[in-house]
Amino acid sequence: MLVCRGLAIVLVAGALLTLYACGYYDEDDRCGENMVFNEDAHICLCDSKSIKQGGGCERCPSGREPAGDKCVCPAGMHEDDAGMCEETLGLGDTCDDDSPCTDMVYDYCAKKPDASEGTCTKRCTRDADCDETYTCADWEDMPYCKLFAGVGTSCTMPGPDDPMCTDDAPYCFIGQCFVTGCKVTENHVTEDCPKDRKCCDVGTLTMGAVTTACVALSFAMGCQ
Amino acid sequence: MNTFYNRFMRTLIVTCGVCSSMSAAAQDAPPASEPAAAQQPEASPPASDAARATADIDTAADTVSDVATLTSPSEASSVDLAALGLSGETGVVDDSLQIYGFAAFSFTQVLSADRQVFNQFIAKEGTFFISDLNIYLAKNLSEKWRMMVETRVTYAPNGRVLPDGTIEPNQSYDQGLLGRLANWGGINIERAYIEYDIHPFITLQAGAFLTPYGIWNVDHGAPAVIPFVRPYVLVEQLFPERQAGFHLHGRIPLGAYVLGYDATLSNGRGYFDQFRDLDETKAIGARLQFETPWLGSMRFGASIYQGRFVDRDSDKLVPNPETMKIDNVTPDGIRYDELALAADFLWQFKGLHFQAELVGRNFAYLENARAPDGSGFRPDSYALGGYALIGYRFPVLWNVMPFVFYQRYKREEFSGTAVFSALENYQVGLNFRPIPTVVLKLQFGQSWVPGGKPPIDEDVLDTLTAQAAWVF
């Protein structure tokens, strides 16, 4: 009798598990279209070609790339009157002491400290002076339009060594490349972060030696 | 984490040792039966449905429902029914309005260090409070028609913690008291239904009802729950706690066995599900319960629920450039389909009481209808948990029942599970029943996050709780 009872319990448990397996959850497909699941953050993120749109992700039209919540022309291009992306002459051109920027608008050669080479851009006083993917580096003595290349790019290797991340956004965390080492202030507008991000103290997170990082505004509520 | 398991095992061993010695001491006593199952609450209502309602307070009502009064007409009843225009068909039914309920007064004290992040989840200061105050109204409308209403009186929303960490007082100037400030609270409609016996084995319920699953969802009164509170898998509502719609149920005797069944049709889950369905899909559910006389009494149950959650803004008026008219547009909002399953087991043998529940739920969002979560969205996921409780009711010391309770709960996946993906907890305690309508509880518990990550790490939340719960 005990064997029969045990068998009955096993059958019930088996039926339960079977029914459970027939549910809605598919471990290999936890996110929607144009999304990737991020194991570290335990959330679904839009893939590298898509932006958030309502409760899903929408693929950017051909020739555009995601920047924040918008699909924009790639760096070095801008939208013409017909809504098409066209190359912005002079912007992003390589420059150095021997080859200065010759464009009338993008006449400033922005170099990183100790670098001999830079890229052509322009001076600014506020973000609106810059092209869409650029941020006015108003924390500098001589503000200019700065491109944070690779911010938010999808990455898979948490830490500073992911090959998808760049010098500008070197740290891979929760599936995205982050700008690190920024200076936390009260006003994110003047922080040394991309314009759609805020500098946060991330010392309590598991980001190794990183203590501050530029965090998307939608994710930075209440951060210090 | 080994430390926690060691503590748990030590406490378990000590408790079992106490149980064993008490059991040995009680061997000369007559066989002890669980008072909750053997004694009718003094305040239980007499009518059959009212008895069913009382089962929420004390399982004793299950045993008395079959013999509940249906044959005591009174002058007063006739007058009441005549006023309702029902006197012609209810001459032999006790139609008196039954008012009863339960309440509980509790005390909690966190014993672990104040600095623990874990303390965020509970008020760490030792606190006295009224944790339950539920009031029932039940009435036989005729021999086959009945109604029942249960309301919970609550302090909420007073004391709500806001996202910025402030605690919101809900106060208003009480003009009935010369404009003095008074705290105000709320009333939850736990259930309100009318039911009709289609057949001795088939009853149809219409209204708001508690979802029939497991052991402690319908039987949810503080006096009936052996530990201080119900398990995580119930309070986290892997099944919706209650639904609005239809509920067909019955119990079919099969010799020494009883087969019980439930089938439900409702609005499904949503923030307004008790009074508004935000889409056209209806939720369905079912439960089978098999009661046996094996080794005292054993009861097996299995439950299922399938539905669609919807949370959306109200419809909008949007110009349609093609028709040059205004269209009514329904926002997608957040929508997911869910399937919940549960199994439960209850064994009572003399004073021994063992029960366990396993509850799971999985869900998948509809396209473009995911819940936002930080810089992304919540994934499809599942939650799974269960508990086991064992205790022994002695016929001494106010019918004391020492018990050990263990539970584990794996949360559904979202950004918060990066640091808090599951919860484990054990409790050891004493449950007294000095009289059938009063229950006293004293228990110690430890909770921790398996594989805890910063900032929770390996923190352990130690709590001491006490409660006096009573039926009235």
Interface residues (C-beta under 8 A of the other chain):
Chain A: R5 A8 I9 V12 A13 A15 L16 L19 Y20 C22 G23 Y24 Y25 D26 D29 R30 C31 G32 E33 M35 F37 N38 D40 A41 H42 I43 C44 L45 C46 K52 Q53 G54 G55 G56 I174 Q176 T204 L205 T206 A216 S218 F219 G222
Chain B: P163 D164 W294 M298 F300 A302 I304 D332 G333 I334 Y336 D337 E338 L339 L341 A343 F345 L358 G360 N362 F363 A364 Y365 E367 N368 A369 R370 A371 P372 D373 G374 S375 G376 F377 R378 P379 D380 S381 Y382 E413 F414 S415 G416 T417 A418 S421 K453 P454 P455
